[in-house]
Each structure stands twice: as C-alpha cells, then as structure tokens.
Amino acid sequence: MKGVGIASPATPLQPQRGGWKDSARRAALVSALLLAAVWAWSHFQQHSAALHGSPLKPVPAPSLSGFTDTQGRAFSWTRERGRAVLVFFGYTHCPDVCPLTLAALAQSLERLGPLRKQVRVVFVTLDPARDTAPVLRAYLDAFLPDTIGLRAAMPAVRVSARQWGITWRRVDTADGAYWIDHTAAVTLVGPDGRLVARYGYGQLTDPSWLADDLRTVLERG
C-alpha cells in the first residue's frame, strides 16, 4: 500500500550525527540560563525585601547630565557615593504636593540621628525659567538646608524627567500664569549609586517608613 512510511528491517535507522553532544550542550546552556535567572532574582529580592517603598530594578541611577546646583557646579553621582540619595522632581511655585513632600522628607530624616549625615536630598526643578539659583536655594533652605537643588536648560530637563519616569506638563491659566502638573514621586538611590525604591506621597505619610528604609539601605551599603 502506497504512502505508508515503514522503515525496512534491512535498512536500520541511522542516529543523527552528534545528537547526544548537541543535547548535552543544550542542557548545559539551559542550566546556565536558569542559574543566571535565579541569581538575578535573588539580587533583586535582596534590594527590595522589607521596604515600604515600591522596589525598583537595581540599575545605575540616571546621570542627571547637564544639571548644575545652586552654586553653579555640575552634578556628579561620584560625589554622592556612600550616601543614600532621595531624588524629587518639582518646582518652587508648586502650591501643594512639593512643599508637602519636602516636609515629609524632613520629618523622616529627623528620625535618623547620626545616620542623617549619610543621606542627601536632590531636588530637580521642572521650572528653570522661574527657579533661578537664588530662588531655588531660598526655597530649599526653608525645608532642608543641605538639599542639592538642580536646574538645567529645558531640553535637559525633558530628557532627565523621562529617564527618571517623571511625566509632567505645563498648564497655562487665563491670567497668563502657569502651573505644572507632574508625577509626585521620590526615588531612593542606594550608596552604590543604584536605584532602590520609589515613593508616592501616600508612602511618605508615616515618617517612620522612609526612616526604616533608609536605615536598611545604609546598613546594606
């Protein structure tokens, strides 16, 4: 009967050349990939376990390239190594969430005692036209005098906000003024310069939460 593919006993099936070697190589590759995945997950869990903030993948913090502080110095993450850094994007004319967030950070940092010296706050303005260096310095000194205030030209602000996951838009008002609608989130960067966690305002309402997280991160180093 035609069409039935039955091998003849006189012609034994031949094994594929190198079949077992290929299988062994594939098994070794799969094992290596699984081990790498387990290590990555374990590493991620170590950075995120027991934190009150929303954990982030522990990648290097974006560079904040093009920004200068209120003394005119270019910002560098190298100078902040060994510290926990809290990064917040806002503006000095903000009527509510920015002053509330800075006040909440101040309350959390007060709980750290001697560890307070190992924490830095970085405030990045979304409104460089109005937030001149003197305006920005005076505003931050009213909340946290050692805060680094950063400003840059608008193209650099747009790029940096996108890198940090901050969405924002300018809203013009009928009287010719404007305000800025923006993501209100604080990002924690560890002493090794890598992202750790993100905090919405609701996660900052209890000062002990962030204080506990900062102690944990500083102990890890």
Buried (B, 14 or more C-beta within 10 A) or exposed (E): EEEEEEEEEEEEEEEEEEEEEEEEEEEEEEEEEEEEEEEEEEEBEEBBEEBBBEBBEBEEBBEBEBBBBBEEEEBEBEEBEEBBBBBBBBBBBBEEBBBBBBBBBBBBBEBBEEBBEBBBBBBBBBBBEEBBBEBBBEBBEEBBEEBBBBBBEEEBBBBBBEEBBBEBEEEEEEEEEEBBEBBBBBBBBBBBBBBBBBBBBEBBEBBEBBBBBBBBBBEEE
